């Protein structure tokens, strides 16, 4: 990656809030350090040794999963043969700007480490495309529905205080859809997510009404995949595809598991998920027909 692109990336993060921007900067810097290391033929083990760290630490740095110390970046740049100040400074600026703590760190007591990365990426994305089959997507849940989902999602009952903290985090995430630089949200909901009851009849009615109302926003595009559709390209299950305004940042597919998550950024893998989602949108109900379907489901509750 060229120095010019690094400078562009530093400014490109201004379109998002500072904490989410720091996540983007870490990923951009990590990607550039990886390319410099590979171009120089340096192994991760050798890179780790140069900064008194492990090979796994270098891997986490290159994936943007950890914060950067300016001294470590300086030593790595020297190892990779980047000695000109004009080339080093934009990268060191990225390191300094990437240290801003995200707002979600206030919820670290209830937020798994593997999900913190997603929250930061979600807040930095310009386009969020998702398919859900188990329940309504978190960005479109009502307070009461979220409470019911969180309460039901654990084998061991959670203390009420922890449930409230998790719901508060989810509602805080939803604010990004209302901001000045709000991303576009394309959400395909399997009809099963709408038929599966969480909480009382009143909670489900309010959730369906909220979906219909939210789908009227210009940046929210809701499609329902009805039961009549049968098999479809997203048969493997729920996933989210994130796109970013920074041209140097690859699209990312997020796959959540029971105790961890996968983040895919290889272009060929992401392209397959993108193709599956595009095909699913074509086969699903339009936003207008989806609102009609929501009303029909509501009447049957």
KOLBABA-854467 format. One record per residue (C-alpha): residue number from 1; residue in three letters; z negated, x, y. Coordinates in pm, 1 decimal. Last residue first. Example, Ala and Ser with C-alpha at 12.3 -4.5 7.8 and 13.67 -1.06 7.14 Angstrom:
<vextors>
n->2, res->SER, Z->-714.0, X->1367.0, Y->-106.0
n->1, res->ALA, Z->-780.0, X->1230.0, Y->-450.0
</vextors>
This chain:
<vextors>
n->301, res->UNK, Z->-1645.8, X->-5101.8, Y->-1334.7
n->300, res->UNK, Z->-1308.5, X->-5270.8, Y->-1382.4
n->299, res->UNK, Z->-1247.1, X->-5336.8, Y->-1012.5
n->298, res->UNK, Z->-1309.1, X->-4971.3, Y->-934.8
n->297, res->UNK, Z->-1043.3, X->-4863.0, Y->-1183.7
n->296, res->UNK, Z->-788.2, X->-5083.5, Y->-1011.9
n->295, res->UNK, Z->-885.2, X->-4951.4, Y->-667.5
n->294, res->UNK, Z->-848.2, X->-4593.0, Y->-786.3
n->293, res->UNK, Z->-508.0, X->-4679.3, Y->-932.4
n->292, res->UNK, Z->-389.8, X->-4810.4, Y->-597.0
n->291, res->UNK, Z->-507.7, X->-4486.6, Y->-434.2
n->290, res->UNK, Z->-318.1, X->-4289.0, Y->-700.5
n->289, res->UNK, Z->-7.2, X->-4495.8, Y->-629.3
n->288, res->UNK, Z->-15.0, X->-4376.6, Y->-268.3
n->287, res->UNK, Z->-97.5, X->-4015.1, Y->-360.7
n->286, res->UNK, Z->185.5, X->-4016.8, Y->-618.2
n->285, res->UNK, Z->91.9, X->-4069.5, Y->-981.4
n->284, res->UNK, Z->126.5, X->-3777.7, Y->-1220.0
n->283, res->UNK, Z->440.1, X->-3639.7, Y->-1387.5
n->282, res->UNK, Z->564.4, X->-3439.2, Y->-1088.5
n->281, res->UNK, Z->212.9, X->-3316.2, Y->-1014.4
n->280, res->UNK, Z->179.2, X->-3201.5, Y->-1376.5
n->279, res->UNK, Z->505.3, X->-3006.8, Y->-1351.3
n->278, res->UNK, Z->381.0, X->-2826.3, Y->-1042.2
n->277, res->UNK, Z->48.7, X->-2757.7, Y->-1211.8
n->276, res->UNK, Z->211.0, X->-2611.3, Y->-1522.8
n->275, res->UNK, Z->442.6, X->-2395.3, Y->-1312.2
n->274, res->UNK, Z->151.9, X->-2259.9, Y->-1107.1
n->273, res->UNK, Z->-44.2, X->-2189.7, Y->-1424.0
n->272, res->UNK, Z->249.1, X->-1995.5, Y->-1568.6
n->271, res->UNK, Z->306.1, X->-1812.2, Y->-1240.6
n->270, res->UNK, Z->-56.8, X->-1698.5, Y->-1232.5
n->269, res->UNK, Z->-10.1, X->-1526.6, Y->-1568.1
n->268, res->UNK, Z->313.5, X->-1353.6, Y->-1463.2
n->267, res->UNK, Z->168.6, X->-1247.2, Y->-1128.1
n->266, res->UNK, Z->-146.9, X->-1092.2, Y->-1266.7
n->265, res->UNK, Z->-434.4, X->-1233.4, Y->-1061.9
n->264, res->UNK, Z->-656.5, X->-1405.4, Y->-1317.8
n->263, res->UNK, Z->-1026.6, X->-1457.8, Y->-1243.0
n->262, res->UNK, Z->-1225.4, X->-1562.7, Y->-1549.4
n->261, res->UNK, Z->-1566.2, X->-1728.6, Y->-1533.7
n->260, res->UNK, Z->-1911.7, X->-1702.6, Y->-1686.8
n->259, res->UNK, Z->-2181.8, X->-1895.4, Y->-1873.3
n->258, res->UNK, Z->-2010.6, X->-2221.4, Y->-1971.2
n->257, res->UNK, Z->-1662.3, X->-2120.6, Y->-1864.6
n->256, res->UNK, Z->-1475.1, X->-2158.0, Y->-1537.0
n->255, res->UNK, Z->-1112.0, X->-2052.2, Y->-1504.2
n->254, res->UNK, Z->-1003.4, X->-1940.4, Y->-1157.5
n->253, res->UNK, Z->-639.2, X->-1852.4, Y->-1095.8
n->252, res->UNK, Z->-578.1, X->-1609.0, Y->-810.1
n->251, res->UNK, Z->-277.4, X->-1566.0, Y->-582.1
n->250, res->UNK, Z->-232.9, X->-1203.7, Y->-483.6
n->249, res->UNK, Z->-365.2, X->-1066.0, Y->-153.7
n->248, res->UNK, Z->-130.3, X->-845.4, Y->47.1
n->247, res->UNK, Z->36.8, X->-1139.9, Y->222.4
n->246, res->UNK, Z->-295.5, X->-1250.9, Y->368.2
n->245, res->UNK, Z->-291.0, X->-1628.8, Y->422.9
n->244, res->UNK, Z->-443.7, X->-1684.2, Y->78.4
n->243, res->UNK, Z->-356.4, X->-1887.7, Y->-229.1
n->242, res->UNK, Z->-607.7, X->-2015.9, Y->-486.0
n->241, res->UNK, Z->-524.3, X->-2178.7, Y->-818.8
n->240, res->UNK, Z->-799.3, X->-2379.5, Y->-988.6
n->239, res->UNK, Z->-830.9, X->-2463.0, Y->-1357.3
n->238, res->UNK, Z->-927.6, X->-2746.9, Y->-1590.1
n->237, res->UNK, Z->-803.8, X->-2771.4, Y->-1946.5
n->236, res->UNK, Z->-554.5, X->-2622.6, Y->-2193.0
n->235, res->UNK, Z->-345.8, X->-2943.1, Y->-2182.9
n->234, res->UNK, Z->-214.7, X->-2857.2, Y->-1837.7
n->233, res->UNK, Z->153.4, X->-2907.4, Y->-1933.0
n->232, res->UNK, Z->105.7, X->-3274.5, Y->-2038.4
n->231, res->UNK, Z->23.8, X->-3489.6, Y->-2339.8
n->230, res->UNK, Z->-21.2, X->-3862.7, Y->-2281.8
n->229, res->UNK, Z->93.5, X->-3985.8, Y->-1941.8
n->228, res->UNK, Z->-38.2, X->-4333.8, Y->-2013.8
n->227, res->UNK, Z->-392.1, X->-4200.4, Y->-1964.7
n->226, res->UNK, Z->-312.9, X->-4152.9, Y->-1597.9
n->225, res->UNK, Z->-286.2, X->-3812.3, Y->-1424.2
n->224, res->UNK, Z->-412.4, X->-3899.2, Y->-1077.7
n->223, res->UNK, Z->-276.1, X->-3716.7, Y->-774.0
n->222, res->UNK, Z->-469.4, X->-3638.4, Y->-456.3
n->221, res->UNK, Z->-323.8, X->-3441.7, Y->-165.2
n->220, res->UNK, Z->-584.9, X->-3351.3, Y->96.7
n->219, res->UNK, Z->-477.7, X->-3171.0, Y->416.8
n->218, res->UNK, Z->-349.6, X->-3479.4, Y->600.2
n->217, res->UNK, Z->-662.8, X->-3680.5, Y->518.6
n->216, res->UNK, Z->-587.0, X->-4013.3, Y->349.6
n->215, res->UNK, Z->-692.7, X->-3873.4, Y->11.5
n->214, res->UNK, Z->-1049.2, X->-3846.9, Y->144.1
n->213, res->UNK, Z->-1070.8, X->-4224.2, Y->185.8
n->212, res->UNK, Z->-946.5, X->-4299.8, Y->-166.4
n->211, res->UNK, Z->-1176.4, X->-4035.1, Y->-309.8
n->210, res->UNK, Z->-1473.3, X->-4171.1, Y->-116.1
n->209, res->UNK, Z->-1408.5, X->-4523.2, Y->-244.7
n->208, res->UNK, Z->-1402.6, X->-4390.2, Y->-601.3
n->207, res->UNK, Z->-1730.0, X->-4207.2, Y->-541.9
n->206, res->UNK, Z->-1894.7, X->-4512.7, Y->-385.5
n->205, res->UNK, Z->-1797.8, X->-4724.5, Y->-684.2
n->204, res->UNK, Z->-1927.3, X->-4458.0, Y->-922.4
n->203, res->UNK, Z->-2262.0, X->-4441.2, Y->-743.1
n->202, res->UNK, Z->-2290.6, X->-4822.0, Y->-739.5
n->201, res->UNK, Z->-2221.4, X->-4838.1, Y->-1112.0
n->200, res->UNK, Z->-2506.9, X->-4594.9, Y->-1169.8
n->199, res->UNK, Z->-2502.2, X->-4223.7, Y->-1238.9
n->198, res->UNK, Z->-2209.2, X->-4028.9, Y->-1373.7
n->197, res->UNK, Z->-1964.8, X->-4253.6, Y->-1555.8
n->196, res->UNK, Z->-1653.1, X->-4108.1, Y->-1723.1
n->195, res->UNK, Z->-1362.4, X->-4328.8, Y->-1616.0
n->194, res->UNK, Z->-1268.6, X->-4122.1, Y->-1311.0
n->193, res->UNK, Z->-1271.1, X->-3783.7, Y->-1482.9
n->192, res->UNK, Z->-1086.3, X->-3936.8, Y->-1779.1
n->191, res->UNK, Z->-807.0, X->-4037.0, Y->-1540.3
n->190, res->UNK, Z->-726.4, X->-3666.9, Y->-1508.2
n->189, res->UNK, Z->-756.8, X->-3561.6, Y->-1148.3
n->188, res->UNK, Z->-487.1, X->-3352.5, Y->-982.5
n->187, res->UNK, Z->-611.8, X->-3203.5, Y->-656.8
n->186, res->UNK, Z->-398.6, X->-3037.3, Y->-391.4
n->185, res->UNK, Z->-625.6, X->-2915.0, Y->-113.3
n->184, res->UNK, Z->-468.1, X->-2765.9, Y->197.8
n->183, res->UNK, Z->-710.2, X->-2531.4, Y->370.0
n->182, res->UNK, Z->-908.5, X->-2618.9, Y->683.2
n->181, res->UNK, Z->-861.1, X->-2378.6, Y->973.1
n->180, res->UNK, Z->-1032.1, X->-2600.7, Y->1229.0
n->179, res->UNK, Z->-1288.7, X->-2711.5, Y->975.0
n->178, res->UNK, Z->-1307.1, X->-3036.2, Y->778.6
n->177, res->UNK, Z->-1207.1, X->-2912.6, Y->434.3
n->176, res->UNK, Z->-1439.5, X->-2611.7, Y->475.3
n->175, res->UNK, Z->-1735.6, X->-2847.7, Y->505.3
n->174, res->UNK, Z->-1713.0, X->-2928.6, Y->134.3
n->173, res->UNK, Z->-1877.0, X->-2598.2, Y->39.7
n->172, res->UNK, Z->-2195.8, X->-2705.3, Y->217.7
n->171, res->UNK, Z->-2198.3, X->-3024.8, Y->11.7
n->170, res->UNK, Z->-2185.3, X->-2820.9, Y->-309.2
n->169, res->UNK, Z->-2463.6, X->-2589.9, Y->-193.0
n->168, res->UNK, Z->-2679.5, X->-2888.8, Y->-100.5
n->167, res->UNK, Z->-2621.5, X->-3034.6, Y->-447.7
n->166, res->UNK, Z->-2740.1, X->-2712.7, Y->-609.1
n->165, res->UNK, Z->-3048.3, X->-2701.1, Y->-387.4
n->164, res->UNK, Z->-3127.7, X->-3067.9, Y->-458.5
n->163, res->UNK, Z->-3106.4, X->-3007.9, Y->-832.7
n->162, res->UNK, Z->-3335.0, X->-2706.0, Y->-797.0
n->161, res->UNK, Z->-3595.9, X->-2912.4, Y->-611.1
n->160, res->UNK, Z->-3574.0, X->-3188.2, Y->-872.1
n->159, res->UNK, Z->-3663.0, X->-2943.8, Y->-1147.9
n->158, res->UNK, Z->-3381.4, X->-2908.7, Y->-1395.0
n->157, res->UNK, Z->-3375.1, X->-3075.8, Y->-1735.6
n->156, res->UNK, Z->-3288.2, X->-2830.0, Y->-2015.0
n->155, res->UNK, Z->-2944.9, X->-2893.6, Y->-2163.3
n->154, res->UNK, Z->-2788.5, X->-2876.1, Y->-1819.7
n->153, res->UNK, Z->-2491.3, X->-3062.1, Y->-1671.3
n->152, res->UNK, Z->-2642.9, X->-3408.7, Y->-1643.5
n->151, res->UNK, Z->-2858.5, X->-3338.3, Y->-1337.4
n->150, res->UNK, Z->-2576.4, X->-3153.0, Y->-1162.5
n->149, res->UNK, Z->-2331.6, X->-3438.0, Y->-1225.0
n->148, res->UNK, Z->-2578.8, X->-3708.5, Y->-1113.2
n->147, res->UNK, Z->-2665.5, X->-3521.8, Y->-792.3
n->146, res->UNK, Z->-2296.8, X->-3461.6, Y->-724.4
n->145, res->UNK, Z->-2234.5, X->-3836.5, Y->-761.2
n->144, res->UNK, Z->-2514.8, X->-3913.2, Y->-514.7
n->143, res->UNK, Z->-2393.5, X->-3663.8, Y->-250.8
n->142, res->UNK, Z->-2030.3, X->-3768.3, Y->-286.6
n->141, res->UNK, Z->-1786.0, X->-3541.1, Y->-467.0
n->140, res->UNK, Z->-1450.6, X->-3429.8, Y->-325.0
n->139, res->UNK, Z->-1502.5, X->-3053.6, Y->-292.9
n->138, res->UNK, Z->-1677.0, X->-3048.7, Y->-631.7
n->137, res->UNK, Z->-1372.9, X->-3183.5, Y->-815.2
n->136, res->UNK, Z->-1433.1, X->-3520.5, Y->-979.7
n->135, res->UNK, Z->-1544.6, X->-3484.8, Y->-1341.2
n->134, res->UNK, Z->-1435.9, X->-3357.7, Y->-1682.4
n->133, res->UNK, Z->-1057.2, X->-3342.6, Y->-1642.1
n->132, res->UNK, Z->-993.4, X->-3145.8, Y->-1325.3
n->131, res->UNK, Z->-672.1, X->-2977.2, Y->-1208.0
n->130, res->UNK, Z->-676.1, X->-2769.3, Y->-891.7
n->129, res->UNK, Z->-467.7, X->-2635.7, Y->-606.5
n->128, res->UNK, Z->-645.6, X->-2475.3, Y->-310.6
n->127, res->UNK, Z->-422.7, X->-2348.4, Y->-29.8
n->126, res->UNK, Z->-526.0, X->-2137.9, Y->272.3
n->125, res->UNK, Z->-801.0, X->-1964.9, Y->77.1
n->124, res->UNK, Z->-1089.4, X->-1778.5, Y->244.1
n->123, res->UNK, Z->-1363.2, X->-2032.1, Y->168.7
n->122, res->UNK, Z->-1246.8, X->-2066.1, Y->-189.7
n->121, res->UNK, Z->-1248.0, X->-1687.7, Y->-229.2
n->120, res->UNK, Z->-1609.8, X->-1663.8, Y->-115.2
n->119, res->UNK, Z->-1718.1, X->-1953.5, Y->-334.6
n->118, res->UNK, Z->-1534.0, X->-1799.8, Y->-630.1
n->117, res->UNK, Z->-1705.0, X->-1462.1, Y->-596.3
n->116, res->UNK, Z->-2044.6, X->-1631.0, Y->-579.8
n->115, res->UNK, Z->-1960.0, X->-1807.7, Y->-906.3
n->114, res->UNK, Z->-1992.7, X->-1494.0, Y->-1121.8
n->113, res->UNK, Z->-2329.5, X->-1416.7, Y->-963.3
n->112, res->UNK, Z->-2469.7, X->-1754.6, Y->-1061.4
n->111, res->UNK, Z->-2589.8, X->-1965.9, Y->-764.0
n->110, res->UNK, Z->-2930.1, X->-2132.8, Y->-787.7
n->109, res->UNK, Z->-3156.3, X->-1863.3, Y->-638.4
n->108, res->UNK, Z->-2857.4, X->-1708.9, Y->-459.5
n->107, res->UNK, Z->-2839.5, X->-2015.0, Y->-234.5
n->106, res->UNK, Z->-2890.1, X->-1828.9, Y->94.0
n->105, res->UNK, Z->-2628.6, X->-1585.7, Y->-37.6
n->104, res->UNK, Z->-2383.5, X->-1873.2, Y->6.3
n->103, res->UNK, Z->-2354.8, X->-1796.7, Y->378.0
n->102, res->UNK, Z->-2174.6, X->-1476.4, Y->280.8
n->101, res->UNK, Z->-2320.5, X->-1135.9, Y->370.1
n->100, res->UNK, Z->-2102.6, X->-923.4, Y->598.3
n->99, res->UNK, Z->-2036.7, X->-585.5, Y->431.1
n->98, res->UNK, Z->-1659.5, X->-622.6, Y->418.6
n->97, res->UNK, Z->-1613.6, X->-531.5, Y->785.3
n->96, res->UNK, Z->-1740.3, X->-175.7, Y->731.5
n->95, res->UNK, Z->-1520.8, X->-115.7, Y->427.4
n->94, res->UNK, Z->-1215.9, X->-269.0, Y->596.6
n->93, res->UNK, Z->-1272.9, X->-41.0, Y->896.7
n->92, res->UNK, Z->-1287.3, X->253.6, Y->656.1
n->91, res->UNK, Z->-946.2, X->151.5, Y->524.4
n->90, res->UNK, Z->-799.4, X->122.1, Y->875.6
n->89, res->UNK, Z->-957.5, X->459.4, Y->963.5
n->88, res->UNK, Z->-823.7, X->665.5, Y->671.8
n->87, res->UNK, Z->-452.0, X->657.2, Y->746.2
n->86, res->UNK, Z->-476.1, X->753.7, Y->1114.5
n->85, res->UNK, Z->-753.7, X->997.7, Y->1025.2
n->84, res->UNK, Z->-517.3, X->1191.0, Y->794.3
n->83, res->UNK, Z->-698.7, X->1303.9, Y->480.1
n->82, res->UNK, Z->-577.9, X->1063.6, Y->211.5
n->81, res->UNK, Z->-549.7, X->1297.7, Y->-86.2
n->80, res->UNK, Z->-698.1, X->1061.9, Y->-345.5
n->79, res->UNK, Z->-1019.1, X->1264.2, Y->-368.4
n->78, res->UNK, Z->-1051.7, X->1254.0, Y->10.9
n->77, res->UNK, Z->-1002.1, X->877.6, Y->6.5
n->76, res->UNK, Z->-1266.0, X->847.9, Y->-265.3
n->75, res->UNK, Z->-1518.9, X->1049.3, Y->-64.9
n->74, res->UNK, Z->-1464.4, X->841.4, Y->249.5
n->73, res->UNK, Z->-1486.5, X->517.0, Y->51.0
n->72, res->UNK, Z->-1815.9, X->628.2, Y->-101.3
n->71, res->UNK, Z->-1956.7, X->726.2, Y->239.7
n->70, res->UNK, Z->-1853.6, X->391.3, Y->389.3
n->69, res->UNK, Z->-2052.9, X->209.0, Y->123.1
n->68, res->UNK, Z->-1859.9, X->-79.3, Y->-27.3
n->67, res->UNK, Z->-1982.2, X->-418.0, Y->-146.2
n->66, res->UNK, Z->-1924.3, X->-530.5, Y->-502.9
n->65, res->UNK, Z->-1676.4, X->-759.8, Y->-682.1
n->64, res->UNK, Z->-1370.2, X->-644.1, Y->-488.7
n->63, res->UNK, Z->-1176.2, X->-581.9, Y->-809.8
n->62, res->UNK, Z->-1136.7, X->-213.7, Y->-723.9
n->61, res->UNK, Z->-1508.5, X->-187.8, Y->-655.0
n->60, res->UNK, Z->-1595.6, X->-350.2, Y->-988.6
n->59, res->UNK, Z->-1371.3, X->-104.1, Y->-1174.1
n->58, res->UNK, Z->-1517.6, X->189.3, Y->-982.8
n->57, res->UNK, Z->-1867.0, X->72.9, Y->-1079.9
n->56, res->UNK, Z->-1753.0, X->45.5, Y->-1443.4
n->55, res->UNK, Z->-1648.1, X->410.0, Y->-1438.6
n->54, res->UNK, Z->-1998.5, X->501.2, Y->-1330.4
n->53, res->UNK, Z->-2123.9, X->634.8, Y->-998.8
n->52, res->UNK, Z->-2203.1, X->969.3, Y->-833.5
n->51, res->UNK, Z->-1917.7, X->930.2, Y->-584.3
n->50, res->UNK, Z->-1688.4, X->1192.4, Y->-737.2
n->49, res->UNK, Z->-1802.3, X->1105.2, Y->-1090.0
n->48, res->UNK, Z->-1681.4, X->748.2, Y->-1043.5
n->47, res->UNK, Z->-1336.1, X->865.9, Y->-942.8
n->46, res->UNK, Z->-1321.0, X->1095.0, Y->-1245.9
n->45, res->UNK, Z->-1416.4, X->808.5, Y->-1478.2
n->44, res->UNK, Z->-1172.3, X->572.9, Y->-1309.9
n->43, res->UNK, Z->-897.5, X->823.8, Y->-1384.9
n->42, res->UNK, Z->-703.1, X->998.9, Y->-1107.6
n->41, res->UNK, Z->-324.0, X->1010.1, Y->-1132.1
n->40, res->UNK, Z->-275.8, X->1028.7, Y->-755.1
n->39, res->UNK, Z->-66.1, X->709.5, Y->-747.0
n->38, res->UNK, Z->-324.8, X->544.2, Y->-971.7
n->37, res->UNK, Z->-607.5, X->630.2, Y->-735.6
n->36, res->UNK, Z->-416.1, X->517.1, Y->-426.9
n->35, res->UNK, Z->-322.1, X->189.5, Y->-594.0
n->34, res->UNK, Z->-681.6, X->127.7, Y->-699.2
n->33, res->UNK, Z->-811.7, X->206.5, Y->-350.9
n->32, res->UNK, Z->-564.7, X->-41.5, Y->-203.2
n->31, res->UNK, Z->-671.8, X->-317.7, Y->-439.8
n->30, res->UNK, Z->-1039.6, X->-253.6, Y->-369.1
n->29, res->UNK, Z->-975.0, X->-267.4, Y->4.6
n->28, res->UNK, Z->-791.5, X->-598.2, Y->-23.5
n->27, res->UNK, Z->-1056.8, X->-745.9, Y->-250.4
n->26, res->UNK, Z->-1339.8, X->-633.7, Y->-23.4
n->25, res->UNK, Z->-1154.9, X->-762.6, Y->282.6
n->24, res->UNK, Z->-1108.2, X->-1103.6, Y->122.6
n->23, res->UNK, Z->-1480.2, X->-1128.8, Y->49.5
n->22, res->UNK, Z->-1559.0, X->-1023.4, Y->406.2
n->21, res->UNK, Z->-1333.0, X->-1298.9, Y->533.7
n->20, res->UNK, Z->-1543.4, X->-1553.4, Y->345.5
n->19, res->UNK, Z->-1845.8, X->-1432.8, Y->543.3
n->18, res->UNK, Z->-1658.5, X->-1406.7, Y->872.4
n->17, res->UNK, Z->-1505.6, X->-1754.8, Y->863.7
n->16, res->UNK, Z->-1134.8, X->-1765.9, Y->794.9
n->15, res->UNK, Z->-826.6, X->-1712.7, Y->1012.6
n->14, res->UNK, Z->-961.9, X->-1377.6, Y->1126.2
n->13, res->UNK, Z->-887.7, X->-1234.1, Y->782.7
n->12, res->UNK, Z->-539.4, X->-1136.8, Y->886.7
n->11, res->UNK, Z->-664.7, X->-877.7, Y->1131.8
n->10, res->UNK, Z->-785.0, X->-641.4, Y->863.7
n->9, res->UNK, Z->-487.7, X->-727.2, Y->646.7
n->8, res->UNK, Z->-241.5, X->-626.0, Y->914.3
n->7, res->UNK, Z->-409.0, X->-287.8, Y->947.3
n->6, res->UNK, Z->-395.0, X->-237.2, Y->572.7
n->5, res->UNK, Z->-28.1, X->-333.6, Y->573.2
n->4, res->UNK, Z->43.9, X->-63.7, Y->831.4
n->3, res->UNK, Z->-146.6, X->195.6, Y->627.4
n->2, res->UNK, Z->89.6, X->136.4, Y->340.9
n->1, res->UNK, Z->0.0, X->0.0, Y->0.0
</vextors>
